Amino acid sequence: MNGSNHLQESDTRPLNLCPVCLRKLHFSIGYDVVERYRSLLQFHNDFGFGQEARWVSDRLKSILRPEEVV
């Protein structure tokens, strides 16, 4: 969640948050982590962000039991 000095720098940053920023966000506003990832996965799939969708899918697989993964 660091700032950027120009558009090119901003465009090279990943869309996902680092674990520290993700935890800070979770602590401050509270949300269901799994639901957030499922919503992000749906968004990325709907709008053609394949690389980001794969990243989110991998995250879901790493935090859920195999029978919970959709």
N, C-alpha and C positions, 0 to 999 in steps of 0.2 A: 504494500500500500504506500510505497514511497512515491514521491512526486517525480515528474519528468521535466526536463528543461526545454524539450522541443518535441515535435510530432514524431520524428524518426525514432527518438529514444522511447517514446511512449508505445509506438507500434511494434517494437522489438520485445516488449515485455510479455510474459505469458499471461493468459486470461485467468489462470487459477491462482489462488492465494497460497502463500507459503504456510506451513503448519502453524507458525507462531501467530501470523495475522489471522488465520482461520480460527484459532483458539480465542484470540482477543475478541473477534466478532461474535463468536458463540457465547462468550462470557457476557458481553455487553448487551446483546439483544435477545439471546436465547432462541434457539430453533432446533428442529429435529435434523441432525446431520444427514441421516439417510434420506429423508424427504428432500433436503436441499440438493443432494447429489442426484437423486432421481429426477427432480425438476430440471436441473442443469443438463442432465443427459437428454431429456426430452427436447429441451431448447436447442441444444447443439445438433441433435439429429434433425429437427424440424428445419433448421436454417443452414444445413450443410457444413457444419464445422466438424468434419470427420476426425481430425487429429485430437481436438478437444473432447469429442465424444468418447474416443478410445481411452483418453486419460481418465475421464470421470468413470467410465465403465470399469477400468482397472482399479480405481479407488474403491468403488462399491464392492468389487470382488474381494478386495483385501480386508474390508471391515465387516463383511457379512458371512454367514455360514452358507455353504453351497446351495442349500435348499431355499434360501431367502433371496438369492440373486434372480432378478427377473430379466 
